[in-house]
Amino acid sequence: MVVPQTATVEQRLLEALKRGDLEGYLRALSDTHVLVFGSRRLADAGLDDPKAPLGLVQDIAGQRKVYAVTPDQTVDPGPHFVYYAMTLRTMLRKCAPLTWQLVVNQGSDHEGRIPVKKLASWVDGHPDEIRPFSDYGNRLTAAERWPRDGALAVALACGAHLAVQNEVPWNAIGHVYNDYPADVRLLREGWNITEYDHWRSAVDGLLTGPGSAAEAARQDPAVAGHLGAMRKDGVWEAEPGRGGPDVRAWDYGRAVNLSRWAAATKLCDADEARETVEQIGRLAAEIYRDWREYSAGYVLGRLLHFGDADRSKYYRSVRKVHRILAEDPASPWRTLNLEDAGN
């Protein structure tokens, strides 16, 4: 069987397994990253140490194993374990000593068990096949195991700018966003959030009042230039009798992702994260008529937040994300109506 280019990683793994094709199996894994289970205690103790070790599991027969899942196969690892994102190459470097077996998506119909020596030999022989983390970003992805319709999906789509920018599924509230150490570091360094109360205060601050960029939108002399560029590029469409777009979308989009990060790092439970995201969707649906108007508000809010007066630093990147979401047939902005977040 010829596997279509649009096949998921899991479909490619299954077809390779049916063929007995280890080369094809590893090639499918090399196109993505895997998530490896590790100790939460060690992760919390070693967040400042990128070489913090991962524990290996030893089964009753004494075989040492590294258990990994592909991004769409995550499950709740429980209170004591977390996920680390790795390529096949970084896995070999981090999971020492090299005396183990890699178990991929245990219990699935595409489960793979690969001796580390075969894995290392393939990686050494295919240095250009493994997609590096530096290649990630500016791609629209969705989690197959999460719905792509309904009020929650619409609300999650309010955070799609950052999801595309980071190349994470736009439609999931799960146990990872990138991986546990990266998500914790982002909250700590980007938002000064290290505990639940910090997160709750930050989200509530984004959802109340006129928005962090609203005052700047009224006073910043660069606004006219921003709107002119956005109109020229098709990001915003001026209408008689209406001013520039409401910039609260910038805060709403970040609040959606703050909720996803909080759930991923266990600062809050998934139910509270979901309820918060649904609240954000309802607020957005009250203000914006459609996704284009919402996105224009997000873009303008981002430019004002960062003080990018000449649009030399932050405009091109967010314009690219806007176009992906506006034009890709699989985009939630093409398949969902923003007004449905209020239902």
ZISULKA-V42497 format. One record per residue. N is the residue number from 1. SS is DSSP state (h for helix, s for strand, l for the rest). Layout:
n=N ss=SS
n=N ss=SS
This chain:
n=1 ss=l
n=2 ss=l
n=3 ss=l
n=4 ss=l
n=5 ss=l
n=6 ss=l
n=7 ss=l
n=8 ss=l
n=9 ss=h
n=10 ss=h
n=11 ss=h
n=12 ss=h
n=13 ss=h
n=14 ss=h
n=15 ss=h
n=16 ss=h
n=17 ss=h
n=18 ss=h
n=19 ss=h
n=20 ss=l
n=21 ss=l
n=22 ss=h
n=23 ss=h
n=24 ss=h
n=25 ss=h
n=26 ss=h
n=27 ss=h
n=28 ss=h
n=29 ss=h
n=30 ss=h
n=31 ss=l
n=32 ss=l
n=33 ss=l
n=34 ss=s
n=35 ss=s
n=36 ss=s
n=37 ss=s
n=38 ss=s
n=39 ss=s
n=40 ss=h
n=41 ss=h
n=42 ss=h
n=43 ss=h
n=44 ss=h
n=45 ss=h
n=46 ss=l
n=47 ss=l
n=48 ss=l
n=49 ss=l
n=50 ss=l
n=51 ss=l
n=52 ss=l
n=53 ss=l
n=54 ss=l
n=55 ss=l
n=56 ss=l
n=57 ss=s
n=58 ss=s
n=59 ss=l
n=60 ss=l
n=61 ss=l
n=62 ss=l
n=63 ss=l
n=64 ss=s
n=65 ss=s
n=66 ss=s
n=67 ss=s
n=68 ss=s
n=69 ss=s
n=70 ss=s
n=71 ss=h
n=72 ss=h
n=73 ss=h
n=74 ss=l
n=75 ss=l
n=76 ss=l
n=77 ss=l
n=78 ss=l
n=79 ss=l
n=80 ss=l
n=81 ss=s
n=82 ss=s
n=83 ss=s
n=84 ss=s
n=85 ss=s
n=86 ss=s
n=87 ss=l
n=88 ss=h
n=89 ss=h
n=90 ss=h
n=91 ss=h
n=92 ss=h
n=93 ss=h
n=94 ss=h
n=95 ss=l
n=96 ss=l
n=97 ss=l
n=98 ss=l
n=99 ss=l
n=100 ss=s
n=101 ss=s
n=102 ss=s
n=103 ss=s
n=104 ss=s
n=105 ss=l
n=106 ss=l
n=107 ss=l
n=108 ss=l
n=109 ss=l
n=110 ss=l
n=111 ss=l
n=112 ss=s
n=113 ss=s
n=114 ss=s
n=115 ss=s
n=116 ss=h
n=117 ss=h
n=118 ss=h
n=119 ss=h
n=120 ss=h
n=121 ss=h
n=122 ss=h
n=123 ss=h
n=124 ss=h
n=125 ss=h
n=126 ss=l
n=127 ss=l
n=128 ss=l
n=129 ss=l
n=130 ss=l
n=131 ss=l
n=132 ss=l
n=133 ss=h
n=134 ss=h
n=135 ss=h
n=136 ss=l
n=137 ss=l
n=138 ss=l
n=139 ss=l
n=140 ss=l
n=141 ss=l
n=142 ss=l
n=143 ss=l
n=144 ss=l
n=145 ss=l
n=146 ss=l
n=147 ss=l
n=148 ss=l
n=149 ss=l
n=150 ss=l
n=151 ss=h
n=152 ss=h
n=153 ss=h
n=154 ss=h
n=155 ss=h
n=156 ss=h
n=157 ss=h
n=158 ss=l
n=159 ss=l
n=160 ss=h
n=161 ss=h
n=162 ss=h
n=163 ss=h
n=164 ss=h
n=165 ss=h
n=166 ss=h
n=167 ss=l
n=168 ss=l
n=169 ss=l
n=170 ss=l
n=171 ss=l
n=172 ss=l
n=173 ss=l
n=174 ss=l
n=175 ss=l
n=176 ss=l
n=177 ss=l
n=178 ss=l
n=179 ss=l
n=180 ss=h
n=181 ss=h
n=182 ss=h
n=183 ss=h
n=184 ss=h
n=185 ss=h
n=186 ss=h
n=187 ss=h
n=188 ss=h
n=189 ss=h
n=190 ss=h
n=191 ss=h
n=192 ss=l
n=193 ss=l
n=194 ss=l
n=195 ss=l
n=196 ss=h
n=197 ss=h
n=198 ss=h
n=199 ss=h
n=200 ss=h
n=201 ss=h
n=202 ss=h
n=203 ss=h
n=204 ss=h
n=205 ss=h
n=206 ss=h
n=207 ss=h
n=208 ss=l
n=209 ss=l
n=210 ss=l
n=211 ss=l
n=212 ss=l
n=213 ss=l
n=214 ss=h
n=215 ss=h
n=216 ss=h
n=217 ss=h
n=218 ss=h
n=219 ss=h
n=220 ss=l
n=221 ss=l
n=222 ss=l
n=223 ss=h
n=224 ss=h
n=225 ss=h
n=226 ss=h
n=227 ss=h
n=228 ss=h
n=229 ss=h
n=230 ss=h
n=231 ss=h
n=232 ss=h
n=233 ss=l
n=234 ss=l
n=235 ss=l
n=236 ss=l
n=237 ss=l
n=238 ss=l
n=239 ss=l
n=240 ss=l
n=241 ss=l
n=242 ss=l
n=243 ss=l
n=244 ss=l
n=245 ss=l
n=246 ss=l
n=247 ss=l
n=248 ss=h
n=249 ss=h
n=250 ss=h
n=251 ss=h
n=252 ss=h
n=253 ss=h
n=254 ss=h
n=255 ss=h
n=256 ss=h
n=257 ss=h
n=258 ss=h
n=259 ss=h
n=260 ss=h
n=261 ss=h
n=262 ss=h
n=263 ss=h
n=264 ss=h
n=265 ss=l
n=266 ss=l
n=267 ss=l
n=268 ss=l
n=269 ss=l
n=270 ss=h
n=271 ss=h
n=272 ss=h
n=273 ss=h
n=274 ss=h
n=275 ss=h
n=276 ss=h
n=277 ss=h
n=278 ss=h
n=279 ss=h
n=280 ss=h
n=281 ss=h
n=282 ss=h
n=283 ss=h
n=284 ss=h
n=285 ss=h
n=286 ss=h
n=287 ss=h
n=288 ss=l
n=289 ss=l
n=290 ss=l
n=291 ss=h
n=292 ss=h
n=293 ss=h
n=294 ss=h
n=295 ss=h
n=296 ss=h
n=297 ss=h
n=298 ss=h
n=299 ss=h
n=300 ss=h
n=301 ss=h
n=302 ss=h
n=303 ss=h
n=304 ss=h
n=305 ss=h
n=306 ss=l
n=307 ss=l
n=308 ss=l
n=309 ss=l
n=310 ss=l
n=311 ss=l
n=312 ss=l
n=313 ss=l
n=314 ss=l
n=315 ss=h
n=316 ss=h
n=317 ss=h
n=318 ss=h
n=319 ss=h
n=320 ss=h
n=321 ss=h
n=322 ss=h
n=323 ss=h
n=324 ss=h
n=325 ss=h
n=326 ss=h
n=327 ss=h
n=328 ss=l
n=329 ss=l
n=330 ss=l
n=331 ss=l
n=332 ss=h
n=333 ss=h
n=334 ss=h
n=335 ss=h
n=336 ss=l
n=337 ss=l
n=338 ss=h
n=339 ss=h
n=340 ss=h
n=341 ss=h
n=342 ss=h
n=343 ss=l
